[in-house]
Every structure is written in structure tokens, then in C-alpha cells.
Amino acid sequence: MTVMFQESGLRILGLDPSLRACGWGMVRVRGSKLTHIAHGVIKPPVKAPLSDRLNALYNDIADVIAGYAPDAAAVEEAFMKDNAMSALKLGHARAICLLAPAQAGLAVGEYSARSIKKAVVGTGAADKAQVAAMMNILMPGCGVKAGDAADALAIAVCHSQSLSYRNSISERRAS
């Protein structure tokens, strides 16, 4: 599915999956101008059964989508560290982060943590503080602190760059 930029801009929702603190960030892209719309963190009830936590995560993401009406969404890909159980739980959260926008009819992009950091900071080895600092430089006044919401904004910015690139290629092929 191709997402085209509109004159009023394209709204992109970035999601940083987690069952503890799922970051979300919304940006608008108009040409080469990037604007911060909103960001936050969704915290499902930690002690609730998994099914309730997943349901809460889905409902909160659906509320963000309904409230901010994005045109597209992007989600960080899963990565495996040492703990298989943590990776499995992250997979559940990631599935919800993919499902909620898909249910709303949005195209969803997926990006590795390394490619997101490279797109916004210039190096795939950037730390969370560097990502947050770059979000505050790219979108002055957004006031995001290092963590899940900053990562979600970076995911949205990465997706905007990917869409810009794909749209410029499509335009060149059409002419």
C-alpha cells in the first residue's frame, strides 16, 4: 500500500512496543517539515492477567488512533536478547501494536531499532539520550525525555523518511 503525502501533511503514529510502558508518538510531515503533534506512554496494569494487559494496550492504542487520526503507523521490530520469556512478552505487545493500526485501516511500517537510530541520529549505536536529544532538535518544543515516547517519535520520523524516499522514487518513475 502506498501512502501519499497530502497538502495538509501526513500524520504518522510511531509505536514502541512494551507490556510495561508502550511509547507512542505522533508527527506530521509536510514536505521536508516535521512537526510534533503529541506523545505519551501507555502503561497496562502490570499485575493483571496477560489477556487483560493486552486488551488494555489494544484499547489505549485504539483511543490514540481515534483521537489523533493518523494516516500511517510504524512499529519497532522485535529483537532477542538473553531472556526468551521477555522476548515472548514483547512479541505479544508488538502484535497488538501491529493489530490496532491495521484494524483502523492504516498501513504499518516496521523498522529495526538499529535502522531507526541510524535514521534519526546517524548511527545505529545511539543511546536513548541521543535519540531524545535529536527528537528535541528536529521538533523544537516537543519536550520529550529519553525513553519510550522519544523512541516512538523516532520510529515515526524514520517512517516519514522511508515514505518520502519511496514517494520520490514513485514520482520519478511516473515522469
C-alpha positions in Angstrom: 0.0 0.0 0.0 1.4 3.4 -1.0 0.8 6.3 1.4 0.9 9.7 -0.4 1.7 13.0 1.3 -1.3 15.3 1.4 -1.2 19.1 1.3 -2.1 19.4 4.9 0.6 16.8 5.8 0.8 13.2 6.6 0.2 12.2 10.3 2.3 9.2 11.3 1.9 7.3 14.6 5.1 5.6 15.9 4.8 2.8 18.4 7.5 1.4 20.7 6.0 -1.9 21.9 6.1 -3.0 25.5 3.7 -4.5 28.0 5.1 -2.3 30.8 5.5 1.1 29.0 4.5 1.3 25.4 5.6 4.5 23.9 3.6 6.3 21.2 4.4 9.4 19.2 2.6 11.3 16.5 4.2 13.6 14.0 3.0 15.5 10.9 5.1 15.7 7.8 4.6 18.4 5.2 7.2 18.3 2.5 10.5 18.3 4.4 8.9 20.0 7.5 8.4 17.8 10.6 6.0 18.8 13.3 5.4 17.2 16.7 1.7 16.5 17.4 1.8 14.5 20.6 3.5 11.7 22.5 2.9 9.6 25.5 3.3 6.2 27.2 0.7 3.5 27.7 1.1 1.5 30.9 -1.2 -1.5 31.0 -1.9 -2.9 34.5 1.3 -4.8 35.5 -0.3 -7.3 37.8 -3.3 -8.1 35.6 -3.5 -11.3 33.6 -1.8 -11.2 30.2 -5.1 -11.2 28.4 -6.3 -8.1 30.3 -2.9 -6.3 29.8 -3.1 -7.0 26.0 -6.7 -5.8 25.9 -5.8 -2.6 27.8 -2.9 -2.0 25.4 -5.1 -2.5 22.4 -7.9 -0.2 23.7 -5.4 2.6 24.6 -3.7 2.4 21.2 -7.2 2.4 19.5 -8.0 5.5 21.6 -4.8 7.3 20.4 -5.7 6.4 16.8 -9.3 7.6 17.2 -8.1 10.8 18.9 -5.3 11.8 16.5 -6.4 10.2 13.2 -3.1 9.2 11.8 -2.6 8.4 8.1 0.0 5.7 8.7 1.8 3.9 11.6 5.2 2.4 12.3 6.3 -0.2 14.8 9.8 -1.2 16.0 10.7 -4.8 15.1 11.3 -7.3 17.9 14.8 -8.2 18.9 16.1 -11.1 21.1 18.4 -10.5 24.0 19.1 -13.2 26.6 15.6 -13.8 28.1 13.3 -15.8 25.9 10.3 -15.1 28.1 10.8 -11.3 27.8 11.1 -11.7 24.0 7.8 -13.7 24.0 6.0 -11.0 26.0 7.5 -8.3 23.8 6.1 -10.3 20.8 2.6 -10.2 22.3 2.8 -6.4 22.8 4.2 -6.0 19.3 1.3 -8.0 17.8 -1.1 -5.6 19.5 0.9 -2.6 18.2 0.6 -4.0 14.6 -3.1 -5.1 15.0 -4.6 -1.9 16.4 -3.5 0.3 13.4 -4.2 -2.5 10.9 -7.8 -2.7 12.3 -8.1 1.1 11.8 -7.1 0.6 8.1 -3.6 2.1 8.4 -0.6 0.9 6.5 2.0 -0.1 9.1 5.8 0.0 8.6 8.3 -2.0 10.6 11.8 -1.0 11.4 14.7 -2.4 13.4 16.0 -0.4 16.4 19.3 0.0 14.6 17.8 1.4 11.4 15.6 3.8 13.5 18.6 5.2 15.4 20.6 5.5 12.2 17.8 7.4 10.5 17.4 9.9 13.3 20.8 10.2 14.9 23.1 9.0 12.2 24.4 5.9 14.0 22.7 2.6 14.8 24.5 2.5 18.1 22.9 5.7 19.5 21.6 5.5 23.1 18.2 6.7 24.4 19.5 10.1 25.5 20.9 10.8 22.0 17.6 9.7 20.4 15.6 12.1 22.7 18.0 14.9 22.1 17.6 14.5 18.4 13.8 14.5 18.6 14.0 17.8 20.6 16.3 19.2 17.9 14.1 18.1 15.0 10.9 19.2 16.7 11.7 22.1 19.0 9.3 22.5 21.8 8.2 18.8 21.9 10.0 18.4 25.3 10.3 14.7 25.1 12.6 13.0 27.6 14.7 9.9 26.9 12.6 6.7 27.0 9.7 5.1 25.3 7.9 8.1 24.0 11.1 9.5 22.4 11.7 6.2 20.8 8.2 6.2 19.4 8.7 9.6 17.9 11.9 8.4 16.4 10.0 5.4 14.8 7.5 7.9 13.3 10.3 10.1 12.0 12.1 7.0 10.5 8.9 6.0 8.8 8.4 9.5 7.4 11.9 9.4 5.8 11.1 6.0 4.3 7.8 7.2 2.9 9.5 10.4 1.5 12.1 8.2 -0.2 9.5 5.8 -1.7 7.3 8.6 -2.9 10.2 10.4 -4.6 11.1 7.2 -6.4 7.5 6.7 -7.5 7.3 10.2 -8.8 10.5 9.8 -10.8 9.2 6.6 -12.3 5.9 8.2 -13.2 7.6 11.1 -15.1 
